[in-house]
Amino acid sequence: MVEAAAVMRALAGVHDPEINRPITDLDMVEGVDIDSGNRVTVRVLLTVAGCPMRSRLTNDIETAVRSVPGTDSVTVDFGVMTDTQRATLRQRLRGGDDPVIPFAQPGNRTRVYALASGKGGVGKSSVTVNLATTLARRGLRVGILDADIHGHSIPSMMGTGATPTQIDRMLMPPTAHGVRLISIAMFVTGNEPVVWRGPMLHRVLHQFLADVYWSDLDILLIDLPPGTGDIAISLAQLLPTAEMLIVTTPQHTAARIAERAGAVAVQTGQRVAGVVENMSWYEGSDGARHLLFGAGGAEQVSAGLTDILGTDCPVLARIPLDPDVCTAGDEGIPMVLTHPDSAAAQAISALADHLYARRTRLAGHRLAVAPV
């Protein structure tokens, strides 16, 4: 006879796809019934009635229970949590009623990188999605916050039209290519413009950081809008320990503007992790490199910021111009997946190597120590 305890042990290995915690820990298993023929029925409470991960949960539960010796069949009956149960779950996950920004809390181990540029058109969002996907494929837990409220593009470049699931007052971000995502694009209809000014921009950024349940991320990438406006200032206030990655092209005019974006760190006290040069060259069919946008932009930004900030701001990567990056972005599949052996993908991989190597270091973290 199959025992309920054995079934519960098997169910402990089933994780909620959105929360990434065992369903037994989340009190989602309402009960287990086993008849005389070893036919098992599992009663599961969904967080919301229209849970988008219902079919995946069904498959995972059936697979887990069938692994219990003697099981003849498995049936999954779904119910829905009450408002009280959802509130209890939110408090358990967030640790209280008041929303806080987990990445700003002492001891938080998530590395936060804000990708900034002085002007648009340098490929900052393309770098963001391809870098995030590369890191996720290495087994890291990665998230992207699309902070470019007026020029949002991350969901379409990641090929998802999914919207967050709301549990009480907490948002569960959808996942694409192994990366958790949040963007204002998930809350507007079609290509409707977002016409907001400073206070609203600050509020939505705070909500994306505090109301979204990111789980335990290793790395969070924030795709900032171009320039040094409201969002950049708000981010510095909300996440002062976030590190900046400055994206530029080789063009000296673009580099000069990018330098301004990095120089904001003088006033905010943030750290500039380094410079990424995009569209560094175009490689022709003959193997020759063509410098379509000039040369030296990254070195110009690196030298300028090193002088301004008084600390080393190295060039971390040079990514060649590749038409496949644009094509892949339009199709919603990051180029590192469609053309993993390309020179651009290899440059992104080298950048990921650098960030991965820094992930476990203590630099940039506030330690819970005090002088005596």
C-alpha positions as CSV (number, residue, x, y, z in Angstrom):
1,M,0.0,0.0,0.0
2,V,1.3,3.4,-1.0
3,E,1.7,5.7,2.0
4,A,0.8,9.4,2.1
5,A,4.1,10.2,3.7
6,A,6.0,8.8,0.8
7,V,3.8,10.8,-1.6
8,M,4.5,14.0,0.4
9,R,8.2,13.3,0.2
10,A,8.0,13.0,-3.5
11,L,6.0,16.2,-3.8
12,A,8.7,18.1,-1.8
13,G,10.8,17.8,-4.9
14,V,8.1,19.7,-7.0
15,H,8.8,23.5,-7.2
16,D,6.3,26.1,-8.0
17,P,7.6,27.4,-11.4
18,E,7.0,31.1,-10.5
19,I,8.0,31.1,-6.9
20,N,10.8,28.5,-7.3
21,R,10.1,26.9,-3.9
22,P,8.7,23.4,-3.1
23,I,4.9,23.3,-3.2
24,T,4.9,21.6,0.2
25,D,6.7,24.5,1.7
26,L,4.2,26.9,0.2
27,D,1.2,25.0,1.7
28,M,-0.1,24.4,-1.8
29,V,-0.7,20.7,-1.1
30,E,-4.1,20.6,0.5
31,G,-4.2,16.9,0.9
32,V,-3.3,13.4,-0.6
33,D,-5.9,10.6,-1.0
34,I,-4.9,7.0,-1.8
35,D,-7.6,4.3,-2.5
36,S,-7.3,0.6,-2.1
37,G,-6.0,0.3,-5.6
38,N,-3.0,2.6,-5.0
39,R,-4.6,5.3,-7.1
40,V,-3.3,8.6,-5.8
41,T,-5.2,11.9,-5.8
42,V,-3.3,15.1,-5.0
43,R,-5.3,18.2,-4.0
44,V,-3.4,21.3,-4.9
45,L,-4.2,24.9,-4.2
46,L,-3.2,27.4,-6.9
47,T,-2.2,30.9,-6.0
48,V,-4.7,32.3,-8.5
49,A,-7.4,30.7,-10.6
50,G,-5.8,31.5,-13.9
51,C,-2.4,30.3,-13.0
52,P,-0.4,30.2,-16.3
53,M,1.8,27.3,-15.0
54,R,-1.0,24.9,-14.2
55,S,-0.1,22.4,-17.0
56,R,3.5,22.4,-16.0
57,L,2.6,21.8,-12.3
58,T,0.3,18.9,-13.4
59,N,3.1,17.3,-15.3
60,D,5.7,17.8,-12.5
61,I,3.3,16.4,-9.8
62,E,2.3,13.4,-11.9
63,T,6.0,12.6,-12.6
64,A,7.0,12.9,-9.0
65,V,4.2,10.8,-7.6
66,R,4.6,8.1,-10.2
67,S,8.1,7.6,-8.9
68,V,6.7,6.3,-5.6
69,P,6.9,2.5,-5.7
70,G,3.5,0.9,-6.0
71,T,1.6,3.9,-7.4
72,D,-1.0,2.8,-10.0
73,S,-2.3,6.2,-11.2
74,V,-2.1,9.9,-10.3
75,T,-4.9,12.5,-10.4
76,V,-4.3,16.2,-9.7
77,D,-7.3,18.1,-8.4
78,F,-6.8,21.9,-8.4
79,G,-8.4,24.4,-6.1
80,V,-7.6,28.1,-5.4
81,M,-6.2,29.8,-2.3
82,T,-8.4,32.1,-0.3
83,D,-7.5,35.7,0.1
84,T,-6.3,34.9,3.6
85,Q,-4.1,32.1,2.4
86,R,-2.6,34.3,-0.3
87,A,-1.9,37.0,2.2
88,T,-0.2,34.5,4.4
89,L,1.9,33.2,1.5
90,R,3.0,36.8,0.6
91,Q,4.0,37.5,4.2
92,R,6.0,34.2,4.3
93,L,7.8,35.1,1.1
94,R,8.4,38.8,1.8
95,G,8.9,38.6,5.6
96,G,6.2,41.1,6.4
97,D,3.4,43.4,5.3
98,D,5.5,46.4,4.2
99,P,7.2,46.0,0.8
100,V,10.9,46.4,0.9
101,I,13.6,46.4,-1.8
102,P,15.4,43.1,-1.1
103,F,18.5,44.2,-3.1
104,A,19.0,47.1,-0.8
105,Q,19.0,45.1,2.4
106,P,22.2,44.4,4.3
107,G,23.6,41.0,3.5
108,N,21.8,40.6,0.2
109,R,24.0,38.7,-2.2
110,T,22.4,39.6,-5.5
111,R,24.8,41.6,-7.8
112,V,22.9,44.4,-9.4
113,Y,24.2,45.9,-12.7
114,A,22.6,49.0,-14.2
115,L,23.3,49.2,-18.0
116,A,23.5,52.9,-18.9
117,S,24.3,54.9,-22.0
118,G,24.5,58.6,-22.8
119,K,22.4,58.3,-25.9
120,G,20.0,55.8,-27.6
121,G,20.9,53.6,-30.5
122,V,24.1,52.1,-29.0
123,G,22.5,48.6,-28.5
124,K,22.2,48.7,-24.7
125,S,19.1,46.6,-24.6
126,S,20.6,44.0,-27.0
127,V,23.6,43.7,-24.7
128,T,21.3,43.3,-21.7
129,V,19.1,40.5,-23.1
130,N,22.1,38.6,-24.5
131,L,24.2,39.0,-21.4
132,A,21.3,37.9,-19.2
133,T,20.6,34.8,-21.4
134,T,24.2,33.8,-21.3
135,L,24.4,34.1,-17.6
136,A,21.2,32.1,-17.2
137,R,22.5,29.3,-19.4
138,R,25.4,28.9,-17.0
139,G,23.0,28.0,-14.2
140,L,22.7,31.4,-12.5
141,R,19.4,32.9,-11.4
142,V,19.1,36.0,-13.5
143,G,16.5,38.8,-13.8
144,I,16.0,41.8,-16.0
145,L,14.3,45.0,-14.9
146,D,13.3,47.0,-17.9
147,A,13.6,50.5,-16.5
148,D,13.3,52.2,-19.9
149,I,9.7,53.1,-19.2
150,H,9.2,55.3,-22.3
151,G,11.2,53.1,-24.6
152,H,10.6,49.6,-23.2
153,S,11.7,46.8,-25.5
154,I,12.9,43.9,-23.3
155,P,9.8,41.6,-23.4
156,S,9.6,41.7,-27.2
157,M,13.4,41.1,-27.6
158,M,13.0,38.1,-25.2
159,G,10.0,36.8,-27.2
160,T,7.3,36.9,-24.5
161,G,3.9,38.5,-24.2
162,A,3.3,37.0,-20.7
163,T,2.1,39.2,-17.9
164,P,2.9,38.9,-14.1
165,T,0.8,36.8,-11.8
166,Q,-0.5,38.8,-8.8
167,I,-0.5,37.1,-5.4
168,D,-2.2,39.5,-3.0
169,R,-0.1,42.6,-3.5
170,M,2.9,40.8,-4.9
171,L,3.8,40.3,-8.5
172,M,5.4,37.1,-9.9
173,P,7.5,38.0,-12.9
174,P,7.2,35.8,-16.0
175,T,10.3,33.9,-17.3
176,A,11.7,33.8,-20.8
177,H,14.8,31.8,-21.8
178,G,15.5,31.2,-18.1
179,V,15.4,34.9,-17.2
180,R,12.9,36.6,-15.0
181,L,11.5,39.8,-16.5
182,I,9.5,42.8,-15.5
183,S,8.6,45.7,-17.8
184,I,6.0,48.4,-18.1
185,A,5.2,46.8,-21.5
186,M,3.4,44.0,-19.5
187,F,0.9,46.6,-18.2
188,V,0.0,48.6,-21.4
189,T,-2.1,47.7,-24.4
190,G,-0.4,47.1,-27.6
191,N,2.1,49.8,-28.6
192,E,0.4,52.4,-26.4
193,P,2.8,55.1,-25.3
194,V,3.6,55.7,-21.6
195,V,3.3,59.5,-20.9
196,W,4.6,59.9,-17.4
197,R,6.8,62.4,-15.6
198,G,9.2,62.2,-12.7
199,P,7.1,61.2,-9.7
200,M,5.3,58.4,-11.6
201,L,8.6,57.1,-13.0
202,H,10.0,56.9,-9.5
203,R,6.9,55.1,-8.2
204,V,6.9,52.4,-10.9
205,L,10.6,51.8,-10.5
206,H,10.1,51.4,-6.7
207,Q,7.2,49.0,-7.4
208,F,9.3,46.9,-9.8
209,L,12.0,46.6,-7.1
210,A,9.8,46.1,-4.1
211,D,6.5,44.6,-5.2
212,V,7.9,42.0,-7.6
213,Y,9.0,38.7,-6.1
214,W,12.3,38.1,-7.7
215,S,13.2,35.1,-5.6
216,D,16.9,34.6,-4.8
217,L,18.7,36.1,-7.8
218,D,22.4,35.8,-8.4
219,I,22.4,38.8,-10.8
220,L,19.8,41.5,-11.6
221,L,20.4,43.5,-14.8
222,I,18.6,46.9,-15.0
223,D,18.2,48.3,-18.5
224,L,18.2,52.1,-18.0
225,P,16.9,54.7,-20.4
226,P,19.5,56.8,-22.2
227,G,20.8,59.8,-20.4
228,T,20.9,61.0,-16.8
229,G,17.3,61.7,-16.1
230,D,14.7,60.8,-13.5
231,I,15.1,57.0,-13.7
232,A,18.9,57.1,-13.2
233,I,18.5,59.4,-10.2
234,S,15.7,57.3,-8.7
235,L,17.8,54.2,-9.1
236,A,20.7,55.7,-7.3
237,Q,18.4,56.6,-4.4
238,L,16.7,53.2,-4.2
239,L,19.7,51.1,-4.9
240,P,22.9,53.0,-4.1
241,T,25.0,49.8,-4.2
242,A,24.0,49.0,-7.8
243,E,27.0,49.0,-10.1
244,M,27.0,50.7,-13.5
245,L,28.0,49.2,-16.9
246,I,28.5,52.0,-19.4
247,V,27.6,51.0,-23.0
248,T,29.0,53.0,-25.9
249,T,30.0,52.7,-29.5
250,P,33.5,53.4,-30.9
251,Q,32.3,56.8,-32.1
252,H,33.9,59.6,-30.1
253,T,30.8,61.7,-30.0
254,A,28.8,58.8,-28.5
255,A,31.7,58.1,-26.1
256,R,31.7,61.6,-24.9
257,I,28.0,61.4,-24.1
258,A,28.4,58.0,-22.5
259,E,31.1,59.5,-20.2
260,R,28.4,61.8,-18.8
261,A,26.2,58.9,-17.9
262,G,29.0,57.3,-15.9
263,A,30.0,60.6,-14.3
264,V,26.7,60.6,-12.5
265,A,28.4,58.2,-10.1
266,V,30.3,61.2,-8.7
267,Q,27.1,62.6,-7.3
268,T,25.4,59.3,-6.5
269,G,28.3,57.4,-5.0
270,Q,27.7,54.4,-7.2
271,R,30.5,52.3,-8.6
272,V,31.2,52.0,-12.3
273,A,32.0,48.3,-12.9
274,G,33.4,49.1,-16.4
275,V,32.7,50.0,-20.0
276,V,31.2,47.9,-22.8
277,E,31.9,48.9,-26.4
278,N,29.2,47.7,-28.8
279,M,29.4,47.7,-32.6
280,S,33.2,47.8,-32.4
281,W,33.8,46.5,-35.9
282,Y,32.1,44.7,-38.7
283,E,33.8,41.5,-40.0
284,G,33.5,41.1,-43.7
285,S,33.3,37.8,-45.6
286,D,37.0,38.0,-46.2
287,G,37.7,38.1,-42.5
288,A,38.8,41.8,-42.5
289,R,37.5,44.1,-39.8
290,H,35.8,47.3,-40.9
291,L,35.6,50.1,-38.4
292,L,32.3,51.5,-39.4
293,F,31.9,53.8,-36.3
294,G,35.6,54.7,-35.8
295,A,37.7,53.4,-33.0
296,G,38.8,54.3,-29.5
297,G,35.4,55.1,-27.9
298,A,35.7,52.6,-25.1
299,E,39.2,53.7,-24.2
300,Q,38.0,57.3,-24.2
301,V,35.2,56.5,-21.8
302,S,37.4,54.3,-19.6
303,A,40.1,56.9,-19.3
304,G,37.7,59.8,-18.7
305,L,35.8,58.0,-16.0
306,T,38.9,56.6,-14.3
307,D,40.1,60.2,-14.0
308,I,36.7,61.6,-12.9
309,L,36.0,58.9,-10.4
310,G,39.5,58.3,-9.2
311,T,39.1,54.5,-9.6
312,D,39.7,52.1,-12.4
313,C,36.9,51.8,-14.9
314,P,38.2,49.1,-17.3
315,V,37.0,48.2,-20.8
316,L,35.2,44.9,-20.1
317,A,34.1,43.9,-23.6
318,R,34.2,44.9,-27.3
319,I,31.3,43.4,-29.2
320,P,31.4,43.4,-33.0
321,L,28.5,44.6,-35.1
322,D,26.5,41.6,-36.2
323,P,23.2,41.9,-38.2
324,D,22.1,38.7,-36.6
325,V,21.7,40.6,-33.3
326,C,19.0,42.8,-34.8
327,T,17.3,39.9,-36.5
328,A,17.3,37.7,-33.4
329,G,15.9,40.6,-31.3
330,D,13.1,41.1,-33.8
331,E,12.3,37.4,-33.6
332,G,12.4,37.4,-29.8
333,I,15.3,34.9,-29.5
334,P,18.6,36.3,-28.2
335,M,21.4,36.0,-30.6
336,V,23.5,34.0,-28.2
337,L,21.0,31.2,-28.6
338,T,20.6,31.4,-32.4
339,H,24.3,32.0,-33.2
340,P,26.3,30.9,-30.2
341,D,29.5,30.5,-32.1
342,S,29.5,34.0,-33.6
343,A,32.1,36.6,-32.7
344,A,29.4,38.8,-31.0
345,A,28.2,35.8,-28.9
346,Q,31.8,35.0,-27.9
347,A,32.3,38.7,-26.8
348,I,29.1,38.5,-24.7
349,S,30.4,35.2,-23.2
350,A,33.7,36.9,-22.2
351,L,31.7,39.7,-20.5
352,A,29.6,37.1,-18.7
353,D,32.9,35.4,-17.6
354,H,34.0,38.6,-16.0
355,L,30.8,39.3,-14.1
356,Y,30.5,35.6,-13.1
357,A,34.0,35.8,-11.6
358,R,33.1,38.8,-9.6
359,R,29.8,37.4,-8.3
360,T,31.1,35.9,-5.1
361,R,33.5,38.7,-4.1
362,L,32.7,41.1,-1.3
363,A,33.5,44.3,-3.2
364,G,30.5,46.5,-3.4
365,H,28.7,44.8,-0.5
366,R,28.0,46.5,2.8
367,L,29.2,44.3,5.6
368,A,27.4,43.9,8.9
369,V,30.3,45.1,11.0
370,A,30.8,48.2,13.1
371,P,33.9,49.8,14.7
372,V,34.5,49.2,18.4
